[in-house]
């Protein structure tokens, strides 16, 4: 008994004691694992920090190239030159390098001074063969500061031409002691050492006092002088266009100077005159246009009229009506000056306002309009001068206050106080880098630093009234044919084009990608899904340049020749899909279950069937709706606007009818369907679909007739003339490019929805479609929205497709049948050719910064929405 009892006791062993005899587990990691963890930790940390650093570096580069656009403008005093002369100084100028200043006096003599130290270097006087000893009354200077026109008190004018001789010398050609300070005056030439080590030599040569032209019997009161030169290695010729007035009569003249191979100069001149009367308002200022064919005249009352050459040497008034300026109607004109390009008159008034009057183009004519007007001070404007290289204007009032403005944007660039309140005139150097004033035979010079006068927030993003346009507009035009062209850096057409490209690409690509993802995730078998998904993802491997090439050279002509058929294809295919879905419900359960595996093939077969139906109906639709030619209809050459409203109304009215059937009418339809059998419900559902389809067409026709009856035509606003490179074409190509991106992310998001949610919904009696729409899609909404935003960013930054297939025209038009230009395409085409450091160059970096901000804002919004949807999905 004791032995058996001891055996029994031996069998009852404490489990804890039994476990204590098991060998202990080694919880230490190997050295290789610990080293790998440390390496991975440091690599990930360095990679993350490096990524953030690179992104911040990109932002810093962009911002660093944008900030120079808004740098502070400066004006620094240079020198005051005392022009000692027996007569009064009436005007001055300077060469383009800012080395030599010339001063003109009442006796028609000219003195030249070194700007560095004010030392006189040359003096020229005309031959005193005039018995009347006429005195200069007015002066006009050419834009290049190499010629001028004197007006005398005997009614005559005299051209004076000269030029600056420019040479670059080696340091060995000049004595070292002479150039010790890097600057020297050597007789009549100025020597300055350049940054490249060469010595620049500038001197005055070939100053010529040309013969006088006798015009009026009264003193000349105003002049305008313009020269055009054509130079080549074997020939040199020039054309002078000038105008003069004695206050009542006006004269326009043209002189052609031709130089033969032997060096002989022949001049041919022509003059046209309009003699005024005592009742004629006093002429204050004149402006010859850039071609020398028209003459603008401004009188004391503020009226501007245009004249042109006629027969028998007479000036005749053009068809442009006389324009009364605001300065003339609200105040009094005190001074005037032409603006660069000579299509605008600059006016100064007693009220202190500055006004620009320009020729603007209307539908069938041209008219003068006051396109700019702003206030400088509350005192009268006394002097005004336009820059010869930009559309800057310098003004001074009768209190000695001076300012500088950029006329297209009315931007105040500089303000300063003149040393002499009795300033008689202002002038720019030929390069607009120097500004000077003449007062009491004293010439004061300032160096101005305004590298980007065109840059301003209003100029970039506001409507600007440019010369030649009937109203303020957003325009991008970064290049011109000559220096007189007006640069236009309005970003709104580029931003609009970017959003337009994104809208049409998302409108076409996003629904297809989302529906494909839903179908493959929820309705397609895993066997087909594993084949279809890689095929769709393979679409992303097609380079965008190939897509653009195919779109521009292949799809564009096809879309042009078969536009109606192409527009009918999507609704025809969609209608067959919906009709097939309702027809599927009519099948017996045995057939529907047996044929379920062929649903994808059936759907694929409906696509060519829909295309065939669209092609068959295209001729009938074009003949009935568009008078037989859709291109002429879009151009407004045939048909009425009813067809346009009918086509535009189909999509929104279809959505409205679908909302009505699934919303307000849904309880009634469900109550009636509850008493039906499955075949009856299928037939009723098909009938409702057909009735709704007919209702969509009828309502669209009614809306079109209503809009037509009130005289509203969509052509010219929502629709317009067809261009081969258009938004519809780019939307198709770019939609093809973003489909695989949106599809892949959306399909992954749908697949990540827990299976028990689907099982619970199906177990409650919901259909697969109800489960997808009400359970799966809301749960995966964060991923779906992220896919949409990533596709949006892909469309915003696309370059090659829009560059090759969008027409590259900066227009602001919602018409899908014309082209546009995007920010990315502008960067690709213009940045390589932009002059480094120019306003155009830095403006393109601003465009890149805007593009970066677009994607940043889109991604930020996507992340915020994704987090919100994710929290809601987590609660499920």
C-alpha positions in Angstrom: 0.0 0.0 0.0 2.7 2.4 0.9 4.6 1.6 -2.3 1.4 2.2 -4.4 0.7 5.4 -2.5 4.2 6.6 -3.1 3.7 5.9 -6.8 0.4 7.9 -6.8 2.0 10.8 -5.0 4.9 10.7 -7.5 2.4 11.1 -10.4 0.9 14.3 -9.0 3.7 16.7 -9.9 3.3 20.5 -9.7 3.0 21.9 -13.3 5.1 24.9 -12.2 7.8 22.6 -11.0 7.6 20.7 -14.3 8.0 23.8 -16.3 10.9 25.0 -14.3 12.9 22.1 -15.6 12.5 23.2 -19.3 15.5 24.9 -20.9 15.4 28.7 -20.9 14.9 30.5 -24.3 17.7 32.7 -25.6 16.2 36.2 -26.0 19.4 37.9 -27.2 19.7 38.9 -30.9 22.7 38.1 -33.0 25.2 40.8 -33.8 24.2 40.8 -37.4 20.6 41.6 -36.5 21.6 44.3 -34.1 23.9 45.8 -36.7 21.3 45.7 -39.4 18.8 47.4 -37.2 21.3 50.2 -36.4 22.2 50.6 -40.1 18.5 50.6 -41.1 17.7 53.2 -38.4 20.5 55.5 -39.5 19.8 55.1 -43.3 16.1 55.8 -42.8 16.8 58.8 -40.6 19.3 60.2 -43.1 17.1 59.5 -46.0 14.1 61.2 -44.4 16.1 64.2 -43.4 17.7 64.3 -46.8 14.4 64.2 -48.5 13.1 67.1 -46.4 16.3 69.0 -47.1 16.1 68.5 -50.8 12.5 69.7 -50.8 13.4 72.8 -48.8 16.4 73.4 -51.0 14.1 73.4 -54.1 11.8 75.9 -52.3 14.8 78.1 -51.4 16.0 78.1 -55.0 12.6 79.0 -56.3 12.1 81.7 -53.7 15.6 83.0 -54.2 15.0 83.5 -57.9 11.6 85.2 -57.2 12.7 87.7 -54.6 14.7 89.8 -57.0 11.5 90.7 -58.8 10.4 92.7 -55.7 13.7 94.2 -54.7 13.9 97.8 -53.7 14.5 100.3 -56.4 17.2 102.9 -55.8 18.3 106.3 -57.1 21.8 107.6 -56.2 23.1 111.0 -57.0 26.1 111.1 -59.4 27.2 114.6 -60.3 26.0 118.2 -60.9 27.5 119.8 -63.9 27.7 123.6 -64.1 27.3 124.4 -67.8 29.0 127.8 -68.1 27.7 129.4 -71.3 26.5 132.8 -72.5 23.0 131.5 -73.3 20.5 129.4 -71.5 20.5 125.6 -71.5 17.4 124.1 -73.0 18.1 120.4 -72.9 20.6 117.6 -72.2 21.2 113.9 -72.7 23.7 111.1 -72.0 25.2 108.2 -73.8 24.1 104.6 -73.1 27.2 103.8 -71.0 26.7 106.9 -68.7 30.1 108.4 -69.5 29.3 111.5 -71.6 26.7 114.1 -71.0 25.8 116.8 -73.6 24.0 120.1 -73.1 22.2 122.1 -75.7 21.9 125.9 -75.5 19.7 128.5 -77.0 22.3 129.5 -79.6 22.2 125.9 -80.9 25.6 125.1 -79.6 26.4 121.8 -77.8 28.9 121.1 -75.0 30.0 117.6 -73.9 31.1 116.8 -70.4 32.6 113.8 -68.6 29.9 112.5 -66.2 32.5 111.1 -63.8 33.9 114.6 -62.8 31.9 117.1 -64.8 34.9 118.1 -66.9 34.2 119.6 -70.3 35.6 117.5 -73.2 34.2 119.1 -76.4 32.2 122.0 -77.7 30.5 122.5 -81.1 28.8 125.6 -82.5 27.0 126.0 -85.8 28.3 128.4 -88.4 26.9 131.9 -87.7 25.7 132.6 -91.2 22.1 133.5 -90.1 21.6 137.2 -90.3 18.5 136.9 -88.1 20.6 135.3 -85.3 17.6 133.0 -84.5 17.2 131.7 -81.0 16.3 128.1 -80.1 12.8 127.9 -78.7 12.3 124.2 -78.3 14.2 120.9 -78.6 13.4 117.3 -79.4 15.8 114.4 -78.8 15.8 111.0 -80.5 15.4 107.9 -78.4 19.0 106.9 -79.0 20.4 110.2 -77.8 22.5 110.5 -81.0 20.5 113.2 -82.8 18.3 116.1 -82.0 16.1 118.7 -83.6 16.2 122.4 -82.9 13.2 124.7 -83.3 13.9 128.4 -83.7 12.0 131.6 -83.2 12.0 132.3 -86.9 9.8 129.3 -87.6 12.6 127.0 -88.9 14.0 123.7 -87.6 17.5 122.2 -87.8 18.5 118.6 -87.3 21.8 117.9 -85.6 23.3 114.4 -85.7 26.3 113.0 -83.9 27.5 109.7 -82.7 29.7 108.3 -80.0 32.8 106.3 -81.1 33.2 103.2 -79.0 36.4 101.1 -78.9 37.9 98.6 -76.6 41.6 98.8 -76.1 44.2 96.6 -74.5 45.9 97.8 -71.3 49.2 97.8 -73.2 47.9 100.5 -75.5 47.4 103.0 -72.6 49.9 104.4 -70.2 49.6 102.7 -66.8 49.8 106.0 -64.9 46.9 107.3 -66.9 44.6 104.4 -65.9 45.8 104.2 -62.3 42.3 104.9 -60.9 40.5 102.9 -63.6 39.1 106.1 -65.2 40.7 108.9 -67.2 39.8 111.8 -69.6 42.2 111.8 -72.5 41.3 114.9 -74.6 37.9 114.3 -76.1 37.6 110.7 -75.1 36.7 108.9 -71.9 38.7 105.9 -70.8 37.4 103.3 -68.3 38.7 99.9 -67.3 36.1 97.2 -67.6 35.6 94.0 -65.6 37.2 91.9 -68.3 40.4 93.8 -68.2 39.9 95.8 -71.4 39.7 99.6 -71.5 36.6 101.1 -73.0 37.1 104.3 -75.0 34.2 106.6 -75.8 34.5 109.8 -77.7 32.3 112.2 -79.7 32.8 112.3 -83.5 31.0 113.3 -86.7 28.7 116.0 -85.2 26.9 117.6 -88.0 24.7 120.7 -88.1 22.4 120.0 -91.0 20.8 122.8 -93.0 17.7 124.5 -91.7 14.1 123.8 -92.9 12.0 127.0 -93.2 8.4 126.1 -92.2 6.5 128.8 -90.3 6.5 132.5 -90.0 6.0 132.2 -86.2 8.3 130.7 -83.6 8.3 126.9 -83.3 6.6 125.9 -80.0 6.7 122.1 -80.1 8.7 119.4 -81.9 8.8 115.6 -82.1 11.8 113.9 -83.7 12.3 110.2 -84.6 15.1 108.6 -86.5 15.4 105.1 -88.1 18.7 103.8 -89.3 19.6 100.8 -91.5 23.2 99.8 -91.4 25.2 97.1 -93.1 28.9 96.6 -94.0 28.5 98.3 -97.4 25.6 100.7 -96.9 24.4 103.2 -94.3 21.2 105.1 -94.6 18.7 106.8 -92.3 15.2 108.1 -92.2 14.1 111.1 -90.3 10.5 111.6 -89.2 9.8 114.9 -87.5 6.9 117.2 -86.8 6.7 120.8 -85.7 4.1 123.4 -84.8 3.9 127.1 -84.1 0.9 126.7 -81.9 -1.6 126.8 -84.6 -0.3 125.1 -87.8 1.3 121.7 -87.8 3.8 120.1 -90.1 4.9 116.5 -90.7 8.1 115.8 -92.6 10.0 112.8 -93.8 13.7 112.9 -94.9 15.5 109.9 -96.5 19.3 110.0 -96.4 20.9 107.4 -98.6 24.6 106.8 -98.7 26.1 105.4 -101.9 29.1 103.1 -102.2 31.3 106.0 -102.9 30.3 107.7 -99.7 28.1 110.4 -101.2 24.9 111.2 -99.4 21.6 112.1 -101.1 18.6 113.4 -99.3 15.0 113.2 -100.4 12.5 115.1 -98.3 8.7 115.5 -98.2 6.5 117.8 -96.1 2.8 118.0 -95.3 1.3 121.1 -93.7 -2.0 122.0 -92.1 -2.3 125.8 -91.6 -4.3 126.8 -88.5 -6.4 129.8 -87.9 -6.8 132.3 -85.0 -9.6 130.2 -83.7 -7.6 127.0 -83.7 -6.8 125.8 -80.2 -3.1 126.2 -79.3 -1.2 123.0 -79.9 0.8 121.9 -76.9 2.5 118.7 -78.0 3.1 116.4 -81.0 3.7 112.7 -81.5 4.9 111.0 -84.7 3.9 107.3 -84.7 6.6 104.5 -84.9 6.3 104.3 -88.7 6.3 108.0 -89.3 3.0 107.9 -91.2 0.7 109.5 -88.7 0.9 112.6 -86.4 -0.9 113.1 -83.1 -1.6 116.6 -81.9 -2.6 117.6 -78.4 -4.1 121.1 -77.8 -4.3 123.1 -74.6 -7.9 122.0 -74.1 -6.9 118.3 -73.8 -8.2 117.3 -77.2 -6.1 114.8 -79.2 -6.4 114.4 -83.0 -4.6 112.4 -85.5 -3.4 113.5 -88.9 -1.8 111.8 -91.9 -0.1 112.9 -95.2 -2.5 113.7 -98.0 -2.2 115.0 -101.6 -0.7 118.4 -102.5 1.4 118.5 -99.4 -1.6 118.8 -97.1 -2.2 117.1 -93.8 -5.6 115.5 -93.5 -7.4 114.3 -90.4 -7.7 110.5 -90.1 -10.9 108.6 -89.4 -10.1 108.5 -85.7 -12.4 110.9 -83.9 -10.9 113.6 -81.7 -10.6 112.4 -78.1 -11.1 114.7 -75.1 -8.8 113.5 -72.4 -9.8 113.3 -68.7 -7.0 115.8 -68.0 -8.7 118.2 -70.4 -12.3 117.6 -69.2 -11.6 117.6 -65.4 -8.5 119.7 -65.1 -6.0 121.4 -67.5 -3.2 119.8 -69.4 0.2 121.2 -68.4 2.7 118.9 -70.2 2.9 115.9 -72.5 5.3 113.3 -73.8 5.2 110.2 -76.1 5.4 106.8 -74.4 7.7 104.1 -75.8 6.2 102.6 -78.9 4.5 105.9 -79.8 1.0 104.7 -79.5 0.3 106.4 -76.2 0.3 110.1 -75.2 1.4 110.8 -71.7 -0.4 113.8 -70.2 0.2 115.8 -67.0 -2.5 118.0 -65.5 -2.9 120.8 -63.0 -4.6 118.5 -60.6 -1.4 116.3 -60.3 -2.8 113.4 -62.3 -0.9 111.4 -64.9 -2.9 110.1 -67.8 -2.1 107.8 -70.8 -4.2 108.1 -73.9 -3.7 105.2 -76.4 -5.2 104.0 -79.7 -7.4 101.0 -78.9 -8.8 98.5 -81.4 -12.5 97.7 -81.5 -14.5 95.4 -83.8 -14.3 97.5 -87.0 -12.4 100.6 -86.0 -9.8 102.2 -83.8 -10.5 104.8 -81.1 -8.5 106.8 -78.6 -9.1 105.9 -75.0 -7.7 107.0 -71.6 -6.3 103.7 -70.5 -4.4 104.9 -67.4 -5.0 107.7 -65.0 -3.6 108.1 -61.5 -2.5 110.8 -59.1 1.1 111.8 -58.3 0.8 114.8 -56.0 -1.9 117.4 -55.4 0.2 120.0 -57.3 0.5 120.6 -61.0 2.7 118.3 -63.1 5.4 120.5 -64.7 7.8 118.1 -66.5 7.3 114.6 -67.9 9.6 112.3 -69.9 9.2 108.7 -71.1 12.0 106.2 -71.0 13.5 105.2 -74.3 13.8 101.5 -73.4 10.9 100.7 -71.1 7.4 102.1 -70.3 8.7 104.0 -67.3 7.9 107.7 -67.0 9.6 110.4 -64.9 7.6 113.4 -63.7 8.1 116.4 -61.5 5.7 119.0 -60.2 5.9 122.7 -59.5 7.0 122.0 -55.9 10.2 120.2 -56.9 8.8 116.7 -56.1 9.8 114.0 -58.6 8.6 110.5 -59.2 8.9 107.6 -61.5 6.1 105.2 -62.6 5.6 102.1 -64.7 2.6 103.0 -66.8 1.0 99.7 -67.7 0.5 98.9 -64.0 0.5 102.4 -62.6 3.2 101.3 -60.2 5.1 104.0 -58.3 8.8 103.0 -58.6 10.6 105.9 -57.0 10.0 109.3 -55.3 12.6 111.9 -54.5 13.2 115.7 -54.1 14.8 117.7 -56.9 17.7 120.0 -55.9 16.1 122.8 -57.8 12.4 123.6 -57.6 12.7 125.4 -60.9 13.4 122.3 -62.9 13.1 123.0 -66.6 13.3 119.6 -68.1 14.0 115.9 -67.3 15.8 113.4 -69.5 16.8 109.7 -69.6 20.1 108.3 -70.9 19.9 106.1 -74.0 20.0 103.0 -71.7 17.6 104.4 -69.1 20.2 103.8 -66.4 20.7 107.6 -65.8 18.2 110.3 -65.2 18.9 114.0 -65.3 17.4 117.3 -64.8 18.2 120.7 -66.3 17.7 123.8 -64.1 19.4 127.2 -64.5 22.3 125.9 -66.6 22.9 123.1 -64.1 22.6 119.5 -65.1 22.0 117.1 -62.2 22.4 113.4 -62.9 21.2 110.4 -60.9 21.9 106.7 -61.4 18.7 104.7 -61.2 18.5 101.0 -60.4 15.1 99.6 -61.4 15.9 96.1 -62.8 12.3 94.9 -62.9 9.8 97.7 -63.4 7.2 95.3 -64.9 7.2 93.1 -61.7 4.3 93.7 -59.4 1.5 91.6 -57.9 -1.1 93.7 -59.8 0.9 93.2 -63.0 1.0 89.4 -62.5 -2.5 88.7 -61.3 -4.7 91.7 -62.2 -6.3 92.8 -65.4 -4.2 95.4 -67.2 -5.3 97.7 -69.9 -2.5 97.3 -72.5 -2.0 99.5 -75.6 -4.2 98.5 -78.5 -6.7 96.5 -76.4 -10.3 97.6 -75.9 -10.4 96.8 -72.2 -8.3 95.6 -69.3 -7.3 92.0 -69.8 -5.2 89.1 -68.5 -2.4 88.5 -71.1 0.9 86.6 -71.2 3.3 87.8 -73.9 6.9 87.5 -72.8 8.5 88.3 -76.1 8.2 91.1 -78.6 9.5 91.9 -82.1 11.5 94.9 -80.9 12.4 97.0 -77.9 9.2 99.1 -78.4 6.9 96.1 -77.8 5.0 95.9 -74.6 5.8 93.0 -72.3 2.8 91.3 -70.7 3.4 89.0 -67.7 -0.1 88.1 -66.7 -0.1 84.7 -65.0 -3.9 84.2 -65.0 -4.0 82.7 -68.6 -1.3 80.2 -67.5 -3.1 79.4 -64.3 -6.4 79.1 -66.1 -4.8 76.8 -68.7 -3.3 74.6 -66.1 -6.7 74.2 -64.3 -8.4 73.7 -67.6 -6.1 70.9 -68.6 -6.5 69.3 -65.2 -10.3 69.7 -65.3 -10.8 68.0 -68.6 -8.3 65.2 -67.9 -9.9 64.5 -64.5 -13.4 64.7 -66.1 -12.4 62.0 -68.5 -9.9 59.9 -66.7 -11.1 59.9 -63.0 -14.5 58.4 -63.5 -13.2 55.7 -65.8 -10.4 54.8 -63.3 -12.7 54.8 -60.3 -15.4 52.7 -61.9 -12.8 50.3 -63.2 -11.3 50.0 -59.8 -14.7 49.3 -58.2 -15.6 46.8 -60.9 -12.3 44.9 -60.7 -12.3 44.9 -56.9 -15.9 44.0 -56.1 -17.4 42.3 -59.2 -14.6 40.7 -61.1 -13.2 37.3 -60.2 -9.8 37.1 -58.7 -8.6 35.1 -61.7 -9.5 38.0 -64.1 -8.4 40.7 -61.6 -4.8 39.3 -61.5 -4.7 39.6 -65.3 -6.5 43.0 -65.8 -4.7 44.9 -63.1 -1.1 44.4 -64.4 -2.3 45.3 -67.9 -3.8 48.6 -66.7 -0.7 49.4 -64.6 1.4 48.7 -67.7 -0.3 51.8 -69.3 1.7 54.0 -66.9 4.9 52.9 -68.6 4.1 54.8 -71.8 6.2 58.0 -71.9 4.3 61.2 -71.9 6.2 62.4 -75.0 4.9 59.4 -76.9 1.4 60.2 -75.8 1.8 63.8 -76.9 3.2 62.7 -80.2 0.3 60.2 -80.8 -2.2 62.8 -79.8 -0.8 65.6 -82.0 -0.2 63.6 -85.1 -2.7 60.8 -85.0 -5.6 61.6 -82.7 -5.9 65.3 -83.6 -6.8 64.7 -87.3 -9.1 61.9 -86.4 -10.9 64.0 -83.9 -11.2 66.8 -86.3 -12.6 64.6 -89.1 -15.0 62.6 -86.9 -15.9 65.1 -84.1 -19.6 64.2 -83.9 -18.9 60.4 -83.8 -16.2 60.9 -81.1 -18.6 63.0 -79.0 -21.4 60.4 -79.4 -19.2 57.4 -78.4 -19.2 58.0 -74.6 -23.0 58.5 -74.1 -23.7 55.6 -76.5 -21.4 53.2 -74.7 -22.7 54.3 -71.3 -26.3 53.9 -72.5 -25.6 50.3 -73.7 -23.9 49.5 -70.3 -27.0 50.7 -68.4 -29.4 49.0 -70.8 -27.4 45.8 -70.5 -27.5 46.0 -66.7 -31.3 46.3 -66.8 -31.6 43.6 -69.4 -29.4 41.3 -67.2 -32.1 41.5 -64.5 -34.6 40.0 -66.9 -32.6 36.8 -67.2 -33.8 33.8 -65.1 -31.6 33.0 -62.1 -30.3 29.9 -63.7 -29.0 31.7 -66.8 -27.7 34.7 -64.9 -25.7 32.5 -62.5 -24.4 30.3 -65.4 -23.4 33.4 -67.5 -21.9 35.4 -64.6 -18.4 34.5 -65.6 -19.0 36.0 -69.1 -20.1 39.4 -67.8 -16.7 41.0 -68.5 -16.6 39.7 -72.0 -20.2 41.0 -72.6 -19.2 44.4 -71.3 -16.1 44.5 -73.5 -18.3 43.6 -76.4 -20.7 46.5 -75.8 -17.8 49.0 -76.3 -17.3 48.4 -80.1 -21.1 48.1 -80.4 -21.6 51.5 -78.9 -18.9 52.9 -81.1 -20.6 51.5 -84.2 -23.9 53.0 -83.2 -22.2 56.4 -82.6 -20.6 56.2 -86.1 -24.0 55.3 -87.7 -25.9 58.1 -85.9 -23.1 60.8 -86.4 -24.3 61.8 -89.9 -27.9 62.0 -88.8 -27.1 64.0 -85.7 -24.8 66.4 -87.5 -27.3 66.9 -90.2 -30.2 67.5 -87.8 -28.6 69.4 -85.0 -25.7 71.2 -86.7 -27.0 72.0 -90.2 -24.8 69.4 -91.8 -21.4 70.8 -90.7 -20.4 71.0 -87.0 -17.3 73.0 -87.7 -19.3 75.8 -89.3 -21.9 75.6 -86.6 -19.2 76.0 -83.9 -17.8 79.1 -85.7 -21.3 80.6 -85.7 -21.7 80.4 -89.5 -24.8 78.3 -89.5 -27.5 76.9 -87.3 -28.9 78.2 -84.0 -27.9 77.9 -80.4 -30.6 75.4 -79.6 -28.4 72.4 -80.5 -25.6 73.7 -78.2 -27.9 74.0 -75.2 -29.5 70.6 -76.0 -26.1 68.9 -76.0 -24.8 70.8 -73.0 -27.9 70.0 -71.0 -27.9 66.3 -71.4 -25.2 65.5 -68.7 -26.5 67.8 -65.9 -30.1 66.9 -66.6 -29.2 63.1 -66.5 -27.6 63.6 -63.1 -30.7 65.6 -62.0 -33.1 62.8 -63.1 -30.9 60.1 -61.5 -30.9 62.1 -58.3 -34.7 62.4 -58.4 -35.2 58.7 -59.0 -32.9 57.7 -56.2 -34.0 60.5 -53.8 -37.5 62.0 -53.7 -39.1 59.3 -55.8 -37.3 56.4 -54.1 -39.8 55.8 -51.3 -42.7 55.6 -53.7 -40.8 53.3 -56.1 -39.7 51.0 -53.3 -43.3 50.7 -51.9 -44.5 49.7 -55.3 -41.7 47.3 -55.9 -42.3 45.5 -52.6 -45.4 44.0 -54.0 -43.8 42.9 -57.3 -42.2 39.6 -58.2 -38.7 39.5 -59.5 -39.6 39.5 -63.2 -42.2 42.2 -62.7 -39.6 44.3 -60.9 -37.1 43.8 -63.7 -39.6 44.9 -66.3 -40.7 47.9 -64.3 -37.1 48.9 -63.7 -36.3 48.7 -67.4 -39.4 50.8 -68.2 -38.4 53.5 -65.7 -35.0 53.6 -67.2 -36.3 54.0 -70.7 -38.9 56.7 -69.6 -36.1 58.5 -67.7 -33.9 58.5 -70.8 -36.7 59.9 -73.0 -37.4 62.5 -70.2 -33.7 63.6 -70.3 -33.9 64.3 -74.1 -37.2 66.1 -73.8 -36.1 68.3 -70.9 -32.8 69.1 -72.7 -34.7 70.1 -75.8 -37.1 72.3 -73.7 -34.1 74.0 -72.1 -32.5 74.6 -75.4 -35.7 76.1 -76.9 -36.1 78.3 -73.8 -32.5 79.6 -74.0 -32.9 80.1 -77.8 -36.1 82.1 -77.3 -34.4 84.6 -75.0 -31.6 85.0 -77.5 -28.8 83.4 -75.5 -26.3 81.4 -77.7 -23.6 79.2 -76.1 -21.3 79.9 -79.1 -18.9 82.6 -78.1 -19.0 81.8 -74.4 -19.2 78.0 -73.5 -18.5 76.9 -77.1 -16.5 78.4 -79.9 -14.6 77.8 -83.1 -12.8 74.5 -83.4 -9.0 74.3 -83.2 -7.2 71.1 -84.0 -5.1 71.3 -80.8 -7.7 71.7 -78.1 -8.7 70.9 -74.5 -10.8 67.9 -75.5 -7.9 66.2 -77.2 -5.6 66.8 -74.3 -8.2 65.7 -71.8 -8.4 62.3 -73.6 -4.6 61.9 -73.8 -3.9 63.1 -70.3 -6.9 61.1 -69.0 -5.2 58.0 -70.4 -2.0 58.9 -68.6 -3.7 59.3 -65.1 -6.0 56.3 -65.4 -3.4 53.7 -64.2 -2.3 55.9 -61.4 -5.8 56.5 -60.0 -6.9 52.9 -60.7 -4.0 51.2 -58.9 -4.3 53.3 -55.7 -8.1 53.1 -55.7 -8.1 49.3 -56.3 -5.6 48.8 -53.4 -7.8 51.0 -51.1 -10.9 49.0 -52.0 -9.1 45.7 -51.4 -7.9 46.9 -48.0 -11.5 47.1 -46.7 -12.0 44.3 -44.2 -13.9 41.3 -45.5 -16.1 41.1 -42.5 -17.8 44.3 -43.4 -18.8 42.9 -46.8 -19.9 39.7 -45.2 -22.0 41.5 -42.6 -23.7 43.6 -45.3 -24.4 40.6 -47.5 -25.7 38.7 -44.5 -28.2 41.4 -43.9 -29.7 40.9 -47.3 -27.9 43.7 -49.2 -26.9 43.1 -52.8 -23.4 43.2 -54.0 -24.0 46.7 -55.6 -25.6 48.0 -52.3 -22.7 46.6 -50.3 -20.2 48.3 -52.6 -21.8 51.7 -52.7 -22.9 51.9 -49.0 -20.2 50.0 -47.2 -17.0 49.4 -49.2 -16.7 52.8 -51.0 -17.4 54.9 -47.8 -14.8 52.8 -45.9 -12.2 53.2 -48.6 -13.0 56.9 -49.2 -9.7 58.1 -47.8 -7.7 56.0 -50.2 -10.0 56.9 -53.1 -9.6 60.6 -52.4 -5.9 60.3 -52.2 -5.9 58.6 -55.6 -7.9 61.5 -57.0 -5.5 64.1 -55.6 -2.4 62.2 -56.8 -4.0 62.1 -60.3 -4.7 65.8 -59.9 -1.1 66.5 -59.1 0.0 64.3 -62.1 -2.3 66.3 -64.4 -1.2 69.7 -63.0 2.5 69.0 -63.6 2.2 67.3 -67.0 4.4 69.0 -69.6 5.0 67.1 -72.8 1.3 66.2 -73.5 0.1 69.8 -73.2 3.1 71.1 -75.0 2.5 69.0 -78.0 -1.3 68.7 -78.1 -2.7 71.8 -76.4 -1.8 74.5 -79.0 0.3 76.4 -76.5 -1.8 79.6 -76.8 -2.4 81.5 -73.5 -6.1 82.0 -73.7 -8.8 82.3 -71.0 -11.7 80.5 -72.6 -13.8 77.7 -71.2 -14.5 76.5 -74.7 -13.2 72.8 -74.9 -12.7 73.2 -78.6 -9.7 75.6 -78.4 -6.2 75.4 -77.0 -4.5 76.9 -73.9 -1.1 77.1 -72.3 -0.1 75.7 -68.9 2.5 76.8 -66.4 4.6 73.7 -67.0 4.5 74.1 -70.8 5.6 77.7 -70.4 8.5 76.7 -68.3 9.6 74.1 -70.8 9.4 76.4 -73.8 10.6 79.7 -72.5 13.1 79.1 -69.6 15.9 77.9 -71.9 15.7 81.0 -74.0 15.0 83.6 -71.3 17.8 86.1 -70.7 19.4 85.3 -67.3 18.5 88.0 -64.7 15.7 89.5 -66.8 12.2 90.0 -65.6 11.1 87.2 -67.9 13.7 84.9 -66.4 12.6 85.5 -62.8 8.9 85.5 -63.7 9.3 81.9 -64.9 10.7 81.0 -61.5 7.6 82.5 -60.1 5.6 80.3 -62.4 7.5 77.3 -61.1 6.8 78.4 -57.5 3.1 78.7 -58.3 3.1 75.2 -59.8 4.8 73.9 -56.6 2.2 75.7 -54.5 -0.6 74.1 -56.5 0.7 70.6 -55.8 1.5 71.4 -52.2 -2.1 72.7 -51.6 -3.6 69.7 -53.4 -1.6 67.2 -51.4 -2.3 69.1 -48.1 -6.0 69.1 -48.7 -5.8 65.4 -49.7 -4.1 64.5 -46.5 -6.6 66.4 -44.3 -9.5 64.8 -46.1 -7.8 61.4 -46.0 -7.3 61.6 -42.2 -10.9 62.6 -41.7 -12.2 59.7 -43.8 -9.8 57.4 -42.1 -11.2 58.3 -38.6 -14.7 57.7 -39.8 -13.7 54.4 -41.4 -11.9 53.3 -38.2 -15.1 53.7 -36.2 -16.6 51.0 -38.4 
